Amino acid sequence: MNTLLIVEDDRSLNKGIALSLAQTGLQIEQAYTLAMAEQIFDTTRIDLVLLDINLPDGSGLDYCEKLRRSSQVPVIFLTANDMEPDIVTGFALGGDDYITKPFSLMVLRARVMAVLKRTALQADEVLTFGALSLDFGKLEFYKHREPLAFSKTELKLLNILVSNPGSILSREQLIDKIWLQDAEFVDENALTVAVKRLRAKLEDDPASPKYIKTVYGLGYTWAERPHL
C-alpha cells in the first residue's frame, strides 16, 4: 500500500483531500506545518508528498529543495499561485506536478494515481552500472552475470543509495531510513558493517570503491549514474 503525506495548513482542505484519497486505497499521513511534515517523513516511509507552497513556518518550495538532497519521493505542489514563474520554479526544484487551487478532487485523485503509476514503472526498470545489473522490482541482482544475494539491511541500503545518485546521505539519514522506528537503538557500527559487506559484493576493489564512496565527515554517496 502506498503512503501519501498531505502538507496543507488549511485543515478543512487537508481533511477533504485525505478522505477523498483514502477511498483509492492509499494510506494517508497529514501535516499542517513543515515541522510536522519533517517529523512524519523522517519516521514513515512516504511514497508521495502533496505539498502546499505557503505554510505557516516556511515555503514548500524550500522544503522540496531540501527533500531532493536525500530523496526522490514524488512531490505534487498545491498552491493558489498560478503565475508562470512559480510553476517553473516548482518544477526546477524537483516537483513532479503542480495543481492550483481551487481544484477538483476527482482531478487531484487522477493526477496522484498517475504520478504513483509512473513511479512504480520506473522502480521496475533494470539499472545497469558497469558489470552490475540491479532489478529491484524482481529482486534480481547480478555482477558479471553472476547472481548476488543481499541481506534485508544490505538491500535497503543499496536501494536508498541507488535511488539518490550523486547525493550525499549522512550516516544519520541512512540509519533512520534503514532501521526506521528502531534507529535510535542502532549502534552506528551497524551501518559501517553494512557498507563494508555491500562493497565486498559490489566493488571490484572494495578498498578503492567505485560505487559507494565515503564523503569524509558527511556520509556516503552512490557515485555512478545508470547506463541508458
For each residue, the residues with C-beta under 8 A, 3 or more apart:
1: 25 26 27
2: 26 27 47 48 116
3: 26 27 28 29 44 45 46 47
4: 21 26 27 28 29 46 47 48 49 50 112
5: 29 30 31 37 40 41 44 46 48 49 50
6: 14 17 18 21 28 29 30 31 50
7: 31 32 34 36 37 49 50 51 52 55 60 63
8: 13 14 17 30 31 32 50 52 78
9: 14 32 33 52 55 56
10: 13 14 52
11: 14 15 32
12: 15 16
13: 8 10 16 17
14: 6 8 9 10 11 17 18 30 32
15: 11 12 18 19 30
16: 12 13 19 20 105
17: 6 8 13 14 20 21 50 105 108
18: 6 14 15 21 22 28 30
19: 15 16 22 23
20: 16 17 23 105 108 109
21: 4 6 17 18 24 26 28 108 109 112
22: 18 19 25 26 28
23: 19 20
24: 21 109 112 113
25: 1 22
26: 1 2 3 4 21 22 112
27: 1 2 3 4
28: 3 4 6 18 21 22
29: 3 4 5 6 40 44 46
30: 5 6 8 14 15 18
31: 5 6 7 8 34 36 37 39 40
32: 7 8 9 11 14 36 56
33: 9 36 37 55 56 57
34: 7 31 37 38 55 57 58 60 63
35: 38 39 57
36: 7 31 32 33 39 40
37: 5 7 31 33 34 40 41 49 51 63
38: 34 35 41 42 63
39: 31 35 36 42 43
40: 5 29 31 36 37 43 44 46
41: 5 37 38 44 46 49 67
42: 38 39 176
43: 39 40 176 180 181
44: 3 5 29 40 41
45: 3 180
46: 3 4 5 29 40 41 49 73
47: 2 3 4 73 74 116 119
48: 2 4 5 73 74 75 76 112 115 116 119
49: 4 5 7 37 41 46 67 73 74 75 76
50: 4 5 6 7 8 17 76 78 112
51: 7 37 60 63 64 75 76 77 78 95
52: 7 8 9 10 55 60 77 78 79
53: 59 60 61 77 78 79 81 86 90
54: 59 60 79 80 81
55: 7 9 33 34 52 58 59 60 63
56: 9 32 33
57: 33 34 35
58: 34 55 62 63
59: 53 54 55 62 63
60: 7 34 51 52 53 54 55 63 64 77 79
61: 53 64 65 77 89 90 93
62: 58 59 65 66
63: 7 34 37 38 51 55 58 59 60 66 67
64: 51 60 61 67 68 75 77 90 93 94 95
65: 61 62 68 69 93 94
66: 62 63 69
67: 41 49 63 64 70 71 73 75 94
68: 64 65 71 72 93 94
69: 65 66 167 168
70: 67 164 167 169 173
71: 67 68 163 164
72: 68 163 164
73: 46 47 48 49 67
74: 47 48 49 96 115 116 119
75: 48 49 51 64 67 94 95 96
76: 48 49 50 51 95 96 97 98 99 111 112 115
77: 51 52 53 60 61 64 90 95 97 98 99
78: 8 50 51 52 53 99 101 103
79: 52 53 54 60 82 86 90 98 99 100 101
80: 54 100 101
81: 53 54 86 100
82: 79 86 87 100
83: 86 87
84: 87 88
85: 88 89
86: 53 79 81 82 83 89 90
87: 82 83 84 90 91 98
88: 84 85 91 92
89: 61 85 86 92 93
90: 53 61 64 77 79 86 87 93 95 98
91: 87 88 94 95 98
92: 88 89
93: 61 64 65 68 89 90
94: 64 65 67 68 75 91
95: 51 64 75 76 77 90 91 98
96: 74 75 76 115
97: 76 77 111 115
98: 76 77 79 87 90 91 95
99: 76 77 78 79 103 107 108 111
100: 79 80 81 82 103
101: 78 79 80
102:
103: 78 99 100 107 108
104: 107 108
105: 16 17 20 108 109
106: 109 110
107: 99 103 104 110 111
108: 17 20 21 99 103 104 105 111 112
109: 20 21 24 105 106 112 113
110: 106 107 113 114
111: 76 97 99 107 108 114 115
112: 4 21 24 26 48 50 76 108 109 115 116
113: 24 109 110 116 117
114: 110 111 117 118
115: 48 74 76 96 97 111 112 118 119
116: 2 47 48 74 112 113 119 120
117: 113 114 120 121
118: 114 115 121 122
119: 47 48 74 115 116 122 123
120: 116 117 123 124
121: 117 118 124 125
122: 118 119 125
123: 119 120 136 137
124: 120 121 135 137 138
125: 121 122 135 137
126: 133 134 135
127: 132 133 134 135 136 162 226
128: 132 133 134 226 227
129: 132 134 211 224 226 227
130: 210 224 227
131: 143 144 204
132: 127 128 129 141 142 143 202 211
133: 126 127 128 140 141 142 143 145
134: 126 127 128 129 141 158 162
135: 124 125 126 127 138 139 140 141
136: 123 127 139 159 162
137: 123 124 125
138: 124 135
139: 135 136 155
140: 133 135 147
141: 132 133 134 135 147 148 149 150
142: 132 133 145 146 147 148
143: 131 132 133 146 148 201 202
144: 131
145: 133 142
146: 142 143
147: 140 141 142
148: 141 142 143 201 202
149: 141
150: 141 154 155 158 198 201
151: 154 155 197
152: 155 156
153: 156 157 178 190 194
154: 150 151 157 158 194 197 198 201
155: 139 150 151 152 158 159
156: 152 153 159 160 177 178
157: 153 154 160 161 174 178 191 194 195 198
158: 134 150 154 155 161 162 198 202
159: 136 155 156 162 163
160: 156 157 163 164 169 174 177 178
161: 157 158 164 165 169 212 220 221 222
162: 127 134 136 158 159 165 222
163: 71 72 159 160
164: 70 71 72 160 161 167 169 221 222
165: 161 162 221 222 223 224 225 226
166: 221 222 223 225
167: 69 70 164 221 222
168: 69 215 218 219 220 221
169: 70 160 161 164 173 174 219 220 221
170: 173 174 218 219
171: 174 175 188 191 219 220
172: 175 176
173: 70 169 170 176 177 219
174: 157 160 169 170 171 177 178 191 219 220
175: 171 172 178 179 183 186 188 190 191
176: 42 43 172 173 179 180 183
177: 156 160 173 174 180
178: 153 156 157 160 174 175 183 191 194
179: 175 176 182 183 185 186 190
180: 43 45 176 177 183
181: 43
182: 179 185 186
183: 175 176 178 179 180 186
184:
185: 179 182
186: 175 179 182 183 190 191
187: 190
188: 171 175 191 192
189: 192 193
190: 153 175 179 186 187 193 194
191: 157 171 174 175 178 186 188 194 195
192: 188 189 195 196
193: 189 190 196 197
194: 153 154 157 178 190 191 197 198
195: 157 191 192 198 199 212 220
196: 192 193 199 200 206
197: 151 154 193 194 200 201
198: 150 154 157 158 194 195 201 202 212
199: 195 196 202 203 206 209 211 212
200: 196 197 203 206
201: 143 148 150 154 197 198
202: 132 143 148 158 198 199 211 212
203: 199 200 206 208 209 210 211 212
204: 131 210
205: 208 209 210
206: 196 199 200 203 209
207:
208: 203 205
209: 199 203 205 206 212 213 214
210: 130 203 204 205 223 224
211: 129 132 199 202 203 222 223 224
212: 161 195 198 199 202 203 209 220 221 222 223
213: 209 220 221 222 223
214: 209 219 220
215: 168 218 219 220 221
216:
217:
218: 168 170 215
219: 168 169 170 171 173 174 214 215
220: 161 168 169 171 174 195 212 213 214 215
221: 161 164 165 166 167 168 169 212 213 215
222: 161 162 164 165 166 167 211 212 213
223: 165 166 210 211 212 213
224: 129 130 165 210 211
225: 165 166
226: 127 128 129 165
227: 128 129 130
228:
